[in-house]
Amino acid sequence: MARRGLFSDAGSFGGGRKLVDGEMDITPMIDVTFLLLIFFMVASTMQGTPDVDVPPAEHSIGVDSAGAAIVTILAPLSSAEPPRIVLGDGEGPEADLSEVRRYVEESVRDGKKRIVLKAEGDVTHGLVDDVAQAIKSVEGVELYMGVGDKPKD
């Protein structure tokens, strides 16, 4: 007795509809595509943009610090500590991002619309960007980045 497939139109295992002349079975190509997709998903790593230290400025225009509020980001003293955000020019109370926003809002109410963001050279660009975003979220603020002079060789 001959073996029959599960379906009446399938003569053997894997049988199915018959290909008409000019058609191509793309099932193996779809299988390979999914295998490649799975391979690249497993083999690749998900990373954000790498942290970059901001280089020193070669040319800059100064901002009058008397009419501006200053936020400073200090590099950590040791590798175990996080960087410190200080409300003031290098000294003042330490703060987090929500306190920076409140400080900027108070400065704008006091008439200081210019905000200078200073960061030490060892502070990552990611933290500088987070603090800058918190500052720029306040309406009517002019943000200036404080940078160090390029060392003379």
N, C-alpha and C positions, 0 to 999 in steps of 0.2 A: 504494500500500500504506500502510495506516495505521500510525502509530508506536505501539509498545506499551511499557509500562513494564517495569521490571526484574522486578517481581513480578506474578504472574498476577492478583491482585485490585486492582492499582493501574492505573487507566486512564491516568494521565499522571503526570508528575514531581510529587512531593509528595503524591500521592494516598495513600490508606491506608484505614483503616477508616472507614466511613460513620458520621456522627453520628446518634444516635437523637434524636427530638424531645425537647426539654427538657435535653439535654446541652450543655455549653459547652466549646469548645476552649480550655484554659488554657495551651497552649504559649507563646503570645506573652507572657502575664503572667509565666511562669517566666523567659523570656528577659529581660524588663525587670528582674525582681528580681535576676537574676545580674549584669546590667549595672550596676545601682545599687550592688550589693555591691562589685563590682570598683572602681567609681568612688570610693566612700567609702574603700576600703582604700588606694587609690593617693593620693587627695587629702588624707587625714588624716595627722597626724604622731603617732608614739607618744612620749609624754612621761610621765615619772613625776610625782609630786607636786612642785610647785615648792618650792625652799628658802625658808624664812620665818625672818626674825630674830625671836627671842623678845622681846616687849616688856618693859620694866621693871615690877617689881611695885609695886602701890600699897599693899598690906598684906601682911605676912608675919610668921611666927613664927620666931624664931631657933633654931638648933640649937647645942648646946654643942660647939665645935670641938675641945675637949680630948678628948672621947670619940668623935670621928669621924675617919675617914680622908677626905682631900680629894683630888679629881682636878680639875685645872684645864685648860681648853681655851683656849689663847691665840690671838688673831687673828694672821694672817700679817703680817709687817713690810712686805712688798711683795706686789704682785699675783702675782708669779711663784712665791712660796713657798706651801706648804700650811700650814694651821693646825697648831699644836703642841699635843700632849697631854702634860701635865706631871703627874707623880705627886707631889702636894704642893700647898701653898697658894701657887701662883704661881711657886714655885721648887722645883727638884728634877730628877730624871732625866726625860728625854723618853721617851715610850713609844708603842707601837702598841696596837691593841685586845687582842691576846693578852696583852701585858704588863699592861694594865689589869686584865684578869681575874685574872691571878696576884697582882697587888698587892691586889686586893679579897679574894681567898681568904686571903692572908697576914694581912690586917687582921681578917678574921672569926676566924681562928685565934687572933689576939692579943686578941680580945674587943671589937674595934671593929666592931659590926654596922651602925652608921650611916655611910653614905657620902654626902658632899656633893659634888655635881657643879657646878663653877663654870665659866661660859663667858663670854667677853667678848662685847660686843654685836655685833661684826662677824662672829662665827662663825655659819655656816649651821645651820639647824635640823636638817638631815639628819645632819651630823656629831655634833651633840649627841645625837640619837636613837640613832645607832650606838653611841656610848660608853655611853649609858644602858642599851641592850640588853645590852652586854657586862657591865655592872655587875649588872644584874638577873638575869643567867644564873647567878649564884652563889647557892646556897641560904642563906636566913636573912638576907638583906641588906635594910636599910631605906634607900631612895634618897631623898635630898633634893636639890632643885635650888637652887643659890645664884644669886640674882638681885640686880641693883643696885637701889638706892633710886631712886624716881621723882624726877627733877630738880624742884626748886622753881622755879616761875615768878615 
